Amino acid sequence: MTQPAAFELLLVDDDEADLMLIEEALVLDGTERTVTRALDGNAALGRLRDPAARRPDLIVLDLNMPGMSGHELLAIIKGDQDLKTIPVIVLSSSRAPDDIAGAYDHHANAYVTKPVNLDDFLRVVSAVDAFFLETTLLASRRAGL
C-alpha cells in the first residue's frame, strides 16, 4: 500500500508571530504537511489561481488583513467552482457574532479564535483533515483510481 501524500496547507495571515506559532504546532502534531504562507488575501488568491502551484488540501485563514481581507477571500474561494471544495478554517482574533456568522455563511468549515489554544486548533485541523481525506479516498475508490 502506498503512503498518502503530505497534506498541502495554505496559511493566510499577516502576523508573523501567528504564522510561526501555527506552523510550529502543525509540525509538532506529526502529520506530514507542506505549509505555504501568504501574507494577505491577494497573495493567497494569486497562489490559488497559479496553475503551476499544487492545490492546497486545507486553508487556514485570518479575517483581518491589509489589502484583500479574509472575509473577501473566503467569499471568492467558496464562490469559485474550482476552489470551493477546499476546506477553510478561519483563525481570527474576532469574537464578533457578525464575523463568526459571516464566516459560516460563506461556508467556512470551522472558526477558531485567537489567541489560539493549540490543542483545540489541532483537534479542529485533525477533524477537517480526517473528514476530507476520507471523502477523497471514497471518491477515488468509486472512480476506480
C-alpha positions as YAML, in Angstrom:
chain: A
units: angstrom
residues:
- id: 1
  name: MET
  ca: [0.00, 0.00, 0.00]
- id: 2
  name: THR
  ca: [1.35, 3.42, -0.91]
- id: 3
  name: GLN
  ca: [1.85, 6.09, 1.69]
- id: 4
  name: PRO
  ca: [-0.57, 9.03, 1.32]
- id: 5
  name: ALA
  ca: [0.97, 12.27, 0.10]
- id: 6
  name: ALA
  ca: [1.64, 15.05, 2.58]
- id: 7
  name: PHE
  ca: [-1.17, 17.48, 3.16]
- id: 8
  name: GLU
  ca: [-0.66, 20.81, 1.41]
- id: 9
  name: LEU
  ca: [-1.72, 23.62, 3.73]
- id: 10
  name: LEU
  ca: [-2.05, 27.29, 2.79]
- id: 11
  name: LEU
  ca: [-1.67, 29.55, 5.83]
- id: 12
  name: VAL
  ca: [-3.00, 33.08, 5.17]
- id: 13
  name: ASP
  ca: [-2.17, 35.60, 7.89]
- id: 14
  name: ASP
  ca: [-0.32, 38.91, 8.08]
- id: 15
  name: ASP
  ca: [1.04, 38.35, 11.61]
- id: 16
  name: GLU
  ca: [4.48, 36.71, 11.56]
- id: 17
  name: ALA
  ca: [4.19, 35.55, 15.19]
- id: 18
  name: ASP
  ca: [0.87, 33.82, 14.47]
- id: 19
  name: LEU
  ca: [2.32, 32.23, 11.33]
- id: 20
  name: MET
  ca: [5.27, 30.84, 13.26]
- id: 21
  name: LEU
  ca: [3.11, 29.57, 16.14]
- id: 22
  name: ILE
  ca: [0.63, 27.79, 13.87]
- id: 23
  name: GLU
  ca: [3.37, 26.35, 11.68]
- id: 24
  name: GLU
  ca: [5.25, 25.03, 14.72]
- id: 25
  name: ALA
  ca: [2.08, 23.49, 16.15]
- id: 26
  name: LEU
  ca: [1.41, 21.72, 12.86]
- id: 27
  name: VAL
  ca: [4.96, 20.35, 12.76]
- id: 28
  name: LEU
  ca: [4.73, 19.12, 16.36]
- id: 29
  name: ASP
  ca: [1.41, 17.45, 15.53]
- id: 30
  name: GLY
  ca: [3.39, 14.95, 13.47]
- id: 31
  name: THR
  ca: [1.14, 14.85, 10.42]
- id: 32
  name: GLU
  ca: [3.16, 15.32, 7.28]
- id: 33
  name: ARG
  ca: [2.20, 18.72, 5.88]
- id: 34
  name: THR
  ca: [3.72, 21.15, 3.45]
- id: 35
  name: VAL
  ca: [2.92, 24.66, 4.66]
- id: 36
  name: THR
  ca: [2.83, 27.59, 2.26]
- id: 37
  name: ARG
  ca: [2.39, 31.11, 3.61]
- id: 38
  name: ALA
  ca: [0.54, 34.10, 2.16]
- id: 39
  name: LEU
  ca: [0.53, 37.45, 3.97]
- id: 40
  name: ASP
  ca: [-2.79, 38.70, 2.61]
- id: 41
  name: GLY
  ca: [-5.78, 37.71, 0.51]
- id: 42
  name: ASN
  ca: [-4.29, 38.96, -2.75]
- id: 43
  name: ALA
  ca: [-1.17, 36.83, -2.35]
- id: 44
  name: ALA
  ca: [-3.27, 33.81, -1.37]
- id: 45
  name: LEU
  ca: [-5.60, 34.22, -4.34]
- id: 46
  name: GLY
  ca: [-2.61, 34.53, -6.67]
- id: 47
  name: ARG
  ca: [-1.23, 31.29, -5.24]
- id: 48
  name: LEU
  ca: [-4.60, 29.53, -5.52]
- id: 49
  name: ARG
  ca: [-5.02, 30.55, -9.16]
- id: 50
  name: ASP
  ca: [-1.43, 29.74, -10.16]
- id: 51
  name: PRO
  ca: [-1.68, 26.69, -12.45]
- id: 52
  name: ALA
  ca: [1.88, 25.67, -11.54]
- id: 53
  name: ALA
  ca: [1.19, 25.60, -7.78]
- id: 54
  name: ARG
  ca: [-0.10, 22.49, -6.03]
- id: 55
  name: ARG
  ca: [-3.66, 22.94, -4.81]
- id: 56
  name: PRO
  ca: [-3.85, 23.12, -1.01]
- id: 57
  name: ASP
  ca: [-5.76, 20.45, 0.89]
- id: 58
  name: LEU
  ca: [-6.62, 22.94, 3.61]
- id: 59
  name: ILE
  ca: [-6.58, 26.73, 4.05]
- id: 60
  name: VAL
  ca: [-6.14, 28.40, 7.44]
- id: 61
  name: LEU
  ca: [-7.34, 31.97, 7.02]
- id: 62
  name: ASP
  ca: [-7.16, 35.10, 9.17]
- id: 63
  name: LEU
  ca: [-10.01, 37.55, 8.61]
- id: 64
  name: ASN
  ca: [-8.36, 40.87, 9.36]
- id: 65
  name: MET
  ca: [-5.53, 41.57, 6.92]
- id: 66
  name: PRO
  ca: [-4.44, 44.51, 4.77]
- id: 67
  name: GLY
  ca: [-5.33, 44.54, 1.08]
- id: 68
  name: MET
  ca: [-7.88, 41.83, 0.46]
- id: 69
  name: SER
  ca: [-9.33, 40.73, 3.80]
- id: 70
  name: GLY
  ca: [-10.04, 37.16, 4.82]
- id: 71
  name: HIS
  ca: [-13.77, 37.91, 4.50]
- id: 72
  name: GLU
  ca: [-13.32, 38.81, 0.85]
- id: 73
  name: LEU
  ca: [-11.01, 35.89, 0.12]
- id: 74
  name: LEU
  ca: [-13.36, 33.39, 1.75]
- id: 75
  name: ALA
  ca: [-16.26, 34.66, -0.36]
- id: 76
  name: ILE
  ca: [-14.15, 34.35, -3.52]
- id: 77
  name: ILE
  ca: [-12.90, 30.85, -2.66]
- id: 78
  name: LYS
  ca: [-16.34, 29.47, -1.83]
- id: 79
  name: GLY
  ca: [-17.87, 31.16, -4.86]
- id: 80
  name: ASP
  ca: [-15.28, 29.74, -7.27]
- id: 81
  name: GLN
  ca: [-16.15, 26.42, -8.94]
- id: 82
  name: ASP
  ca: [-12.51, 25.28, -8.91]
- id: 83
  name: LEU
  ca: [-11.72, 26.32, -5.32]
- id: 84
  name: LYS
  ca: [-14.93, 25.89, -3.33]
- id: 85
  name: THR
  ca: [-14.22, 22.33, -2.24]
- id: 86
  name: ILE
  ca: [-11.02, 23.30, -0.41]
- id: 87
  name: PRO
  ca: [-11.79, 23.29, 3.32]
- id: 88
  name: VAL
  ca: [-11.17, 26.59, 5.10]
- id: 89
  name: ILE
  ca: [-10.55, 27.06, 8.81]
- id: 90
  name: VAL
  ca: [-10.93, 30.68, 9.85]
- id: 91
  name: LEU
  ca: [-8.46, 31.67, 12.56]
- id: 92
  name: SER
  ca: [-9.26, 35.16, 13.83]
- id: 93
  name: SER
  ca: [-8.96, 37.39, 16.88]
- id: 94
  name: SER
  ca: [-12.55, 38.50, 16.29]
- id: 95
  name: ARG
  ca: [-15.21, 37.05, 18.53]
- id: 96
  name: ALA
  ca: [-17.86, 39.30, 16.99]
- id: 97
  name: PRO
  ca: [-21.04, 37.35, 16.22]
- id: 98
  name: ASP
  ca: [-21.23, 39.02, 12.77]
- id: 99
  name: ASP
  ca: [-17.71, 37.82, 11.87]
- id: 100
  name: ILE
  ca: [-18.42, 34.27, 13.05]
- id: 101
  name: ALA
  ca: [-21.82, 34.10, 11.33]
- id: 102
  name: GLY
  ca: [-20.37, 35.71, 8.19]
- id: 103
  name: ALA
  ca: [-17.61, 33.11, 8.02]
- id: 104
  name: TYR
  ca: [-20.10, 30.26, 8.28]
- id: 105
  name: ASP
  ca: [-22.47, 32.00, 5.84]
- id: 106
  name: HIS
  ca: [-19.59, 31.87, 3.34]
- id: 107
  name: HIS
  ca: [-19.13, 28.16, 4.09]
- id: 108
  name: ALA
  ca: [-16.07, 28.19, 6.35]
- id: 109
  name: ASN
  ca: [-15.54, 24.69, 7.72]
- id: 110
  name: ALA
  ca: [-14.51, 25.87, 11.18]
- id: 111
  name: TYR
  ca: [-13.90, 29.08, 13.14]
- id: 112
  name: VAL
  ca: [-11.16, 29.26, 15.79]
- id: 113
  name: THR
  ca: [-10.40, 32.40, 17.80]
- id: 114
  name: LYS
  ca: [-7.02, 33.90, 18.73]
- id: 115
  name: PRO
  ca: [-5.20, 33.75, 20.99]
- id: 116
  name: VAL
  ca: [-5.41, 30.18, 19.87]
- id: 117
  name: ASN
  ca: [-5.46, 27.22, 22.19]
- id: 118
  name: LEU
  ca: [-3.11, 24.98, 20.20]
- id: 119
  name: ASP
  ca: [-4.70, 21.74, 21.38]
- id: 120
  name: ASP
  ca: [-8.14, 22.94, 20.29]
- id: 121
  name: PHE
  ca: [-6.75, 24.19, 16.99]
- id: 122
  name: LEU
  ca: [-5.02, 20.90, 16.26]
- id: 123
  name: ARG
  ca: [-8.21, 18.97, 17.07]
- id: 124
  name: VAL
  ca: [-10.10, 21.10, 14.55]
- id: 125
  name: VAL
  ca: [-7.39, 20.65, 11.89]
- id: 126
  name: SER
  ca: [-7.30, 16.88, 12.52]
- id: 127
  name: ALA
  ca: [-11.08, 16.61, 12.25]
- id: 128
  name: VAL
  ca: [-11.16, 18.57, 9.00]
- id: 129
  name: ASP
  ca: [-8.16, 16.60, 7.66]
- id: 130
  name: ALA
  ca: [-9.79, 13.27, 8.53]
- id: 131
  name: PHE
  ca: [-13.15, 14.18, 7.02]
- id: 132
  name: PHE
  ca: [-11.72, 15.45, 3.75]
- id: 133
  name: LEU
  ca: [-9.13, 12.67, 3.48]
- id: 134
  name: GLU
  ca: [-11.87, 10.06, 3.91]
- id: 135
  name: THR
  ca: [-14.09, 11.86, 1.40]
- id: 136
  name: THR
  ca: [-11.23, 11.96, -1.11]
- id: 137
  name: LEU
  ca: [-10.42, 8.27, -0.60]
- id: 138
  name: LEU
  ca: [-14.08, 7.28, -1.07]
- id: 139
  name: ALA
  ca: [-14.32, 9.35, -4.25]
- id: 140
  name: SER
  ca: [-11.10, 7.76, -5.57]
- id: 141
  name: ARG
  ca: [-12.40, 4.26, -4.84]
- id: 142
  name: ARG
  ca: [-15.70, 5.00, -6.60]
- id: 143
  name: ALA
  ca: [-13.79, 6.31, -9.61]
- id: 144
  name: GLY
  ca: [-11.63, 3.17, -9.62]
- id: 145
  name: LEU
  ca: [-8.37, 5.05, -9.01]
...
